[in-house]
Amino acid sequence: MNWREEYRSKCMDGAQALKAIRSGERVWVQSGCGTPSVLLDALVAHASELRNVEIVHMKTLGEAVYTRPEYEGIFRHRALFLGDNVREAVAAGRADYTPIFLSEIEGLFASGALPLDVTLMQVSPPDEHGFVTLGTTVDCTLNAARASKTVIAEVNERMPRTHGDTSFHVSHLSAIVETSRPLLESHPEPSTGIQRRVGANVASLIPDGATIQTGIGGIPDAVLSCLRDRRDLGIHTEMVSDGVIDLMEAGVLTGERKSLHRGKVVLSFVLGSQRLFDFIDHNPSFEFQPISYTNNPFVVAKNDNMVAINSALQVDLTGQVCADSLGTKPYSGFGGQVDFIRGAARSKGGVPIIALPSTARHGTVSRIVPMLEPGAGVVTSRADVHYVVTEHGIAYLHGKTLRERAEALIAIADPQFRGDLEDFAMRSHYLERKAAAILQA
């Protein structure tokens, strides 16, 4: 049987394909714009025949119906990074959150700590040799599929074909559901004035020839918009958004000075619009790799002049960074923050950055805080933090004392909260009254 005959023999509708999942099994789901929503709909339709199926994934798009209260006892979600579609279920105790560095997730499959029974993924149509690609989203899915007993693929005619370690032969697929539908898109809100000021401060730390880790959201987009006068920038990142397209077309992002994968945008997945999907289709400039590679701190460190840009929910006066929870409530996840902060710190000429607006809730609360909220998780330790950037400036903390850290962070906090921060710093003996008086002046 040649691969075309094998492919046709495995084609079926979603209802037939999802019958392969049995009670008590663990199912990996591809995330982001690669979310196989057709397969997930079929899985939910199969719910009456199932019990205790664990669904494991990072941030998916669309509605996570299987986390609704009526599916308790049938499905339970294990979140390795939370999106807004599962946050309420985790907070209510219907789903679980696993704090973990993204670079270490695939190691759980290989070690047997998190064995997988089934992988659900969305792929491009096969080429003339019978290879599909994971398109927009390699993330941990390529290695999840390799570790699973059953692999069910939605083969979407509109999934872009991508380059790198993203191929999977049809002989390794257990079932195929053919579709032709628009991919789920991600459209972040436009950058605010405050985010643009943060972005400008971050951009001031990025020299010509740097390799940058990009992200999604107002601040990363603002940073990219401030880099139009730079030359020969490169990208090594877990994720790319639409913001890179204009810089690549303008000749800013060339990768010509990269010390690793010269000329290539190295990434694991994209989160963006149809414009981005069209841009990466058959585009050899993009080198997709599993997250275990893109986020490996030792690999990241091989990029000279590596600039890692990550965000935070709170930073306390000693430099501890909370990025995954609001108090005791999980909000997102560790993501790649520590992977890239540590990698950039060990890069020749590297610049590890934590960037955030100085306030939240429309300016009513400070993100630079005396102490993290009770129960808040420390994602990046104070010993790992180098640069903290807000719209009010740049604080450099690495190798600094608690007094020096408090002084630097108070100086980039919103002015309306500096007095309270100084009072706490003095009571905690981070600051002496003389130092506080100088700050006030």
C-alpha positions in Angstrom: 0.0 0.0 0.0 1.5 3.4 -1.0 1.0 6.4 1.2 -1.9 7.8 -0.8 -3.8 4.6 -0.3 -3.0 4.5 3.3 -4.1 8.1 3.7 -7.5 7.5 2.1 -8.0 4.4 4.3 -7.6 6.5 7.4 -10.0 9.3 6.4 -13.3 9.4 8.3 -15.6 11.9 10.0 -15.0 13.3 13.4 -17.5 11.1 15.1 -15.8 8.0 13.8 -12.3 9.3 14.6 -13.0 10.3 18.2 -14.4 6.8 19.0 -10.7 5.8 19.4 -10.6 7.8 22.7 -11.6 5.6 25.7 -12.4 6.4 29.3 -9.4 7.0 31.6 -7.1 8.1 28.8 -5.0 11.2 28.6 -5.3 13.4 25.5 -2.8 16.0 24.3 -4.3 19.0 22.3 -2.4 21.2 20.0 -2.6 24.9 21.1 -2.8 28.4 19.7 -4.0 28.9 16.1 -3.4 25.2 15.6 -6.3 24.3 18.0 -8.1 21.4 16.3 -11.6 22.7 17.1 -13.3 20.3 14.8 -11.8 17.3 16.7 -12.6 19.0 20.1 -16.2 19.4 19.0 -16.4 15.8 18.1 -14.8 14.8 21.4 -17.4 16.7 23.3 -20.2 15.1 21.2 -18.7 11.7 22.3 -18.9 12.7 26.0 -21.9 10.5 26.9 -19.7 7.4 26.3 -16.7 8.6 28.3 -15.5 9.0 31.9 -12.4 10.5 33.4 -10.6 11.7 30.3 -7.8 14.1 31.0 -7.3 16.8 28.4 -3.8 18.4 28.4 -2.7 21.5 26.6 -1.3 25.0 26.8 -3.2 28.1 25.6 -5.8 27.1 23.1 -8.1 29.4 21.1 -11.9 29.1 21.0 -14.3 27.9 23.7 -13.1 25.1 25.9 -16.5 23.5 26.2 -15.1 20.4 28.0 -14.3 22.5 31.0 -18.0 23.4 31.7 -19.5 22.2 35.0 -21.8 19.7 33.1 -18.7 17.7 32.0 -17.3 17.1 35.4 -16.4 13.5 35.8 -16.2 13.1 32.0 -13.4 15.5 31.1 -10.8 17.2 33.3 -8.4 19.7 31.9 -4.7 19.8 32.9 -3.4 23.3 32.0 0.3 23.8 31.3 -0.4 27.4 30.5 -3.8 29.1 31.0 -5.8 30.9 28.4 -8.9 32.9 29.2 -11.1 30.0 28.1 -10.0 27.8 31.0 -9.2 30.3 33.7 -12.6 30.1 35.4 -12.6 26.3 35.5 -9.2 26.2 37.1 -10.3 28.8 39.7 -13.4 26.8 40.5 -11.4 23.6 40.9 -12.8 21.8 37.8 -9.4 21.9 36.1 -5.8 21.7 37.2 -2.8 24.0 36.7 0.7 22.7 36.4 3.5 25.3 37.0 6.3 24.3 34.6 8.9 25.9 32.3 7.7 25.4 28.7 11.1 24.0 27.9 10.6 21.1 30.3 7.1 19.9 29.2 8.3 17.5 26.5 10.6 15.9 28.9 7.6 14.7 30.9 6.4 12.7 27.8 9.8 11.1 27.3 10.4 10.3 31.0 7.0 8.7 31.5 6.1 11.3 34.1 3.2 12.4 31.9 2.4 9.5 29.5 0.0 10.3 26.6 -2.5 8.0 25.1 -3.9 10.3 22.3 -2.8 13.4 20.4 -5.3 15.7 18.7 -3.7 18.0 16.1 -4.4 20.1 13.1 -2.0 19.8 10.1 -1.5 20.9 6.5 -2.3 18.5 3.6 0.5 16.1 2.8 3.2 16.8 0.2 4.1 14.5 -2.7 6.1 12.3 -0.2 3.2 11.9 2.3 4.4 14.4 4.9 2.0 16.8 6.6 3.3 19.7 8.6 2.1 21.1 11.9 1.7 24.5 10.2 1.2 27.3 12.7 2.0 25.4 15.8 4.7 22.9 16.5 4.9 23.8 20.3 5.1 20.5 22.2 2.7 18.7 19.7 5.3 17.1 17.5 6.9 15.2 20.4 3.5 14.6 22.0 2.4 12.8 18.8 5.6 10.8 18.8 4.9 9.7 22.4 1.2 8.9 21.9 -0.3 5.5 21.0 -3.0 7.2 18.9 -2.7 10.3 16.7 -5.8 11.9 15.3 -5.2 14.7 12.8 -7.5 17.3 11.3 -6.0 17.8 7.9 -7.1 21.4 7.0 -6.7 22.5 3.4 -6.1 26.0 4.7 -3.3 25.2 7.2 -0.1 26.8 6.0 2.9 24.5 5.1 5.9 25.4 7.3 9.6 24.7 7.4 11.8 23.2 10.1 11.1 20.3 12.4 7.4 20.3 11.7 6.8 17.3 9.5 4.9 14.1 10.3 4.3 11.2 7.9 0.8 10.0 7.3 1.9 6.5 8.1 2.1 7.6 11.7 -1.4 9.0 11.8 -4.2 6.8 13.3 -7.1 8.7 11.9 -7.6 11.6 9.5 -10.5 14.2 9.4 -10.3 16.4 6.3 -11.6 20.0 6.6 -11.3 23.3 4.8 -12.0 26.1 7.3 -10.4 29.3 8.4 -7.9 28.9 11.2 -8.6 30.5 14.5 -7.0 33.9 14.7 -5.6 35.9 17.5 -6.1 39.7 17.5 -4.5 41.5 20.5 -5.8 45.0 21.4 -3.8 47.9 20.0 -1.0 49.2 22.1 -2.0 52.0 24.6 0.0 55.2 25.1 1.6 53.7 28.3 2.5 50.5 26.5 4.1 52.5 23.7 6.2 54.4 26.3 7.3 51.1 27.9 8.1 49.8 24.4 10.3 52.8 23.7 12.2 52.3 26.9 12.7 48.6 26.0 13.7 49.4 22.5 16.5 51.7 23.8 18.2 48.5 25.1 18.2 46.7 21.7 21.3 47.3 19.6 21.7 46.7 15.9 22.4 43.0 15.2 20.6 41.8 18.3 18.5 38.6 18.4 15.2 39.2 20.1 12.6 37.1 21.8 9.2 38.5 20.7 5.8 38.0 22.2 2.2 39.0 21.8 0.3 41.9 23.2 0.5 45.6 23.5 4.1 45.9 24.9 5.8 43.5 22.4 4.0 45.1 19.5 5.0 48.5 20.8 8.6 47.4 21.0 8.6 46.1 17.5 7.2 49.4 16.2 10.1 51.2 17.8 12.7 49.2 15.9 12.3 50.5 12.4 15.7 52.3 12.5 17.6 49.2 13.6 19.7 47.0 11.3 20.1 43.2 11.0 18.0 42.2 13.9 17.2 38.5 14.3 14.6 36.4 16.1 14.9 33.4 18.3 11.6 33.0 20.3 8.8 30.6 21.2 6.2 32.7 19.5 5.8 35.2 16.7 2.9 37.6 16.0 1.9 39.8 13.1 4.3 42.5 14.2 7.3 40.8 12.6 5.9 41.1 9.1 6.4 44.8 8.5 9.9 44.7 10.0 10.9 41.8 7.8 9.5 43.5 4.7 11.4 46.7 5.7 14.7 44.8 5.9 15.1 45.3 9.6 14.7 41.7 10.6 17.3 39.9 8.5 19.0 37.6 10.9 22.3 38.3 9.1 24.3 38.8 12.4 22.8 35.8 14.2 25.3 33.5 15.7 22.9 30.5 15.6 20.6 29.7 12.6 21.8 32.8 10.6 19.1 34.3 8.5 16.3 32.3 10.1 13.4 33.3 12.3 13.5 30.4 14.9 10.2 29.9 16.6 7.8 27.2 17.8 4.4 28.7 17.0 2.7 31.8 15.7 -0.3 33.6 17.2 -1.8 36.0 14.7 -4.1 36.7 11.8 -4.6 35.2 8.3 -2.0 37.7 7.1 0.6 36.0 9.2 -0.6 32.5 8.1 -0.2 33.6 4.5 3.3 35.0 5.3 4.7 31.8 6.8 3.2 29.5 4.2 6.1 27.8 2.3 8.4 30.5 3.7 11.9 29.1 4.4 12.8 32.2 6.5 10.8 30.6 9.3 12.4 27.7 11.1 9.8 26.0 13.3 11.2 23.8 16.1 9.7 22.1 19.2 9.6 24.3 22.3 12.1 21.9 24.0 14.6 23.4 21.5 13.5 27.0 21.1 13.2 27.5 24.9 16.2 25.5 26.0 18.2 28.1 27.9 21.5 26.6 26.7 20.3 27.0 23.1 19.1 30.5 23.7 22.5 31.4 25.2 24.2 30.5 22.0 22.6 33.5 20.4 25.0 36.5 20.9 23.4 39.7 21.9 20.2 37.9 22.9 17.4 40.2 24.1 14.7 38.5 26.1 11.5 40.6 26.6 9.0 39.2 29.1 6.1 40.7 31.1 4.9 40.5 34.7 1.8 41.1 36.8 3.8 42.3 39.8 7.4 43.0 40.8 8.2 43.4 44.5 10.8 45.8 45.9 13.4 43.0 46.1 12.9 42.1 42.4 10.8 39.0 42.7 8.5 38.6 39.6 5.0 37.2 39.7 3.8 36.5 36.2 1.4 33.6 36.5 -1.1 34.3 39.2 -3.3 36.9 40.9 -2.7 36.0 44.5 -3.7 32.3 44.8 -5.6 32.3 41.5 -3.6 31.0 38.5 -3.8 33.5 35.7 -1.5 32.3 32.9 1.6 30.2 33.4 5.4 30.2 33.6 5.6 30.2 29.9 9.0 30.8 28.5 9.9 33.7 30.8 12.6 31.9 32.9 13.8 29.9 29.9 14.6 33.1 28.0 15.7 35.3 31.0 18.3 32.7 32.0 19.3 32.1 28.4 19.8 35.8 27.6 21.7 36.3 30.9 24.2 33.7 29.7 24.4 35.1 26.1 27.4 37.1 25.0 26.1 40.7 25.2 22.7 39.4 26.3 19.9 41.6 27.8 17.2 40.0 29.9 14.2 42.3 30.4 11.0 42.3 32.4 8.7 44.9 31.0 5.4 46.1 32.5 3.2 49.1 32.9 3.8 50.7 36.3 0.1 50.4 37.2 -3.0 48.3 36.7 -6.8 48.7 36.9 -6.8 52.0 35.1 -4.0 53.5 37.2 -5.5 52.6 40.6 -3.0 50.1 41.8 0.8 49.8 41.5 2.5 46.9 39.8 5.7 47.7 41.7 4.6 46.5 45.1 6.1 46.3 48.6 5.4 42.5 48.7 3.7 40.2 46.3 0.1 39.4 47.0 -0.4 36.5 49.5 -0.3 33.3 47.6 1.2 34.8 44.5 3.8 32.7 42.7 7.3 33.7 42.1 8.0 32.9 38.4 11.4 34.7 38.1 13.5 34.9 41.2 15.2 38.1 42.2 18.6 36.6 41.5 17.5 36.0 37.8 16.2 39.5 37.2 18.4 42.0 35.4 16.4 44.8 33.8 12.9 45.9 34.9 11.3 48.5 32.5 8.2 50.6 33.0 7.0 53.7 31.2 8.9 55.7 33.8 12.3 54.3 33.1 14.7 51.4 33.4 15.9 49.7 36.6 19.0 47.5 36.6 18.9 45.0 39.5 21.5 42.3 38.8 24.1 42.2 41.5 22.4 45.0 43.5 21.7 45.0 47.2 18.1 45.1 48.5 18.6 48.8 49.2 19.8 49.5 45.7 17.0 47.4 44.2 14.4 49.3 46.3 15.8 52.6 45.1 15.8 51.6 41.5 12.3 50.1 41.5 10.8 53.0 43.4 12.3 55.4 40.8 10.4 53.6 37.9 7.1 53.2 39.9 4.2 55.5 39.2 4.8 58.7 41.1 1.5 58.5 43.0 2.7 55.3 44.7 6.3 56.1 45.4 5.6 57.6 48.8 4.0 54.4 50.1 6.7 52.3 48.6 9.4 54.4 50.3 7.5 54.1 53.7 7.5 50.3 53.4 11.1 50.2 52.3 12.1 52.2 55.4 10.1 50.1 57.8 11.7 47.0 56.2 15.2 48.6 56.5 15.7 48.4 52.8 16.1 52.2 52.8 17.5 54.6 55.3 15.6 57.8 55.9 18.5 59.7 54.3 18.2 57.7 51.1 14.4 58.1 51.1 14.7 61.9 51.4 17.0 61.9 48.4 14.5 59.9 46.4 11.7 62.3 47.3 13.8 65.3 46.3 
